[in-house]
Amino acid sequence: MDEQQYDPDTLAVRAGTLRTEFQEHSEAMFLTSSFVFSNAAEAAARFSGAEPGNIYARFTNPSVTMFESRLAALEGAERCVAFSSGMAAILATVMGLMRAGEHVVASRSIFGSTVQLFNNILGKFGIETTFVSPTDPEAWRAAARPNTRLFFLESPSNPLTEVSDIRAIADIAHAGGALLAVDNCFCTPILQRPLEYGADVVIHSATKYLDGQGRVLGGAVLGGKDTIEGVYTFLRTAGPTLSAFNAWVLLKGLETLPLRMEAHSRNALVLATWLEQHPKVSRVLYPGLPSHPQHALAMAQQKTGGGIVAFETVGGKDAAWTVIDHTRLMSITANLGDTRTTITHPASTTHSRMTPEQRADAGISDSLIRIAVGLESVEDLKRDLERGLALI
Ligand SMILES: Cc1ncc(COP(=O)(O)O)c(C=O)c1O
């Protein structure tokens, strides 16, 4: 399939499909841990890389390959390597691209476990990280050192939906000889393609919108062939591999991704607009709202505002918990990107392992609520929130 000539809607449904001799229409699920060779010479050629083909499912499996090819087509990337989770993908990015003694500049508004990974795990192995504002490119320039190898950001960020200027930060990274990695989990390639703005690496928690129905964990790292080679070598050697079953589920998820991202965004904009005029709500953060501090940038860089809305209630943690506890429809769960709306209190869940100072620095207050808007009726969602808001 010549991927250059097809639109994302088509690529999401068809790119990367491999068909066996049985001519199945839906993609096959290859539940096998290894692959057989016709003879010893073929085995040797596969292992040496002289001949392409499957070897062992830690690093080659056709179901996984189909998922990788389809996602690569959507992101406009030369290469994709799939992982067992989004965190495994972030770890592999660092392990594949960096060495001890090198330095990372990262947005201070990133997923809580990513902060832990950089600070407490990679820090033990001699990789130091400086955290900076995601919305101030000059802070990235100031934080860069001669040994800075990687810039890392999420845009929009989790949970505050801050939008980074990917082009400006990529230019600063490249001027100092560093690479920019963007966690594109919130937008997916349907709403934003970071490689087009100069990013070198795109990372996904496929667990979120790529699956889209809260079923499986998965991750992916994408970029140019040469950049991704070390990331692949880490996968092949260390084995944080996406299972064939999960890859198959994710392939089915990708087929409806364009439709879902459009519907999530439509519902989120209606809900954010309603929350913004609500007397019990002190602040709404949604990139699609004109009041969002980086609205213009978001609309230039993204197709829509996406499905994540953050807001603060009047009152503190008790008020936020009252709203959460009086929902009947929304799921109180840490996941996002599901057809079902999810609601969380970031300060006491996803970001609870940060110190209060780190949270304050990142702007995550005790009254902050994050909603990943699903595909239910938005009128039902408003009623679900109103029940608790009326009690504050
Ligand atoms: C923005 C972002 N990146 C990465 C991750 C980690 O992904 P996973 O849970 O698949 O390991 C998450 C998980 O919530 C996330 O929200």
The ligand as an SDF file (V2000), in Angstrom:
LIG
                    3D

 16 16  0  0  0  0  0  0  0  0999 V2000
    0.6150   11.1290   28.8850 C   0  0  0  0  0  0  0  0  0  0  0  0
    0.9250    9.7400   29.3350 C   0  0  0  0  0  0  0  0  0  0  0  0
    2.0810    9.1700   28.9350 N   0  0  0  0  0  0  0  0  0  0  0  0
    2.3970    7.9150   29.3270 C   0  0  0  0  0  0  0  0  0  0  0  0
    1.5830    7.1730   30.1480 C   0  0  0  0  0  0  0  0  0  0  0  0
    2.0030    5.7880   30.5700 C   0  0  0  0  0  0  0  0  0  0  0  0
    1.3660    4.8200   29.8110 O   0  0  0  0  0  0  0  0  0  0  0  0
    1.0640    3.3190   30.3040 P   0  0  0  0  0  0  0  0  0  0  0  0
    0.0620    3.3990   31.4030 O   0  0  0  0  0  0  0  0  0  0  0  0
    0.5580    2.6570   29.0660 O   0  0  0  0  0  0  0  0  0  0  0  0
    2.3530    2.7490   30.7710 O   0  0  0  0  0  0  0  0  0  0  0  0
    0.3670    7.7100   30.5710 C   0  0  0  0  0  0  0  0  0  0  0  0
   -0.5280    6.9120   31.4190 C   0  0  0  0  0  0  0  0  0  0  0  0
   -1.4820    7.3430   31.9780 O   0  0  0  0  0  0  0  0  0  0  0  0
    0.0320    9.0440   30.1520 C   0  0  0  0  0  0  0  0  0  0  0  0
   -1.1150    9.6240   30.5450 O   0  0  0  0  0  0  0  0  0  0  0  0
  1  2  1  0
  2  3  1  0
  2 15  2  0
  3  4  2  0
  4  5  1  0
  5  6  1  0
  5 12  2  0
  6  7  1  0
  7  8  1  0
  8  9  2  0
  8 10  1  0
  8 11  1  0
 12 13  1  0
 12 15  1  0
 13 14  2  0
 15 16  1  0
M  END
$$$$
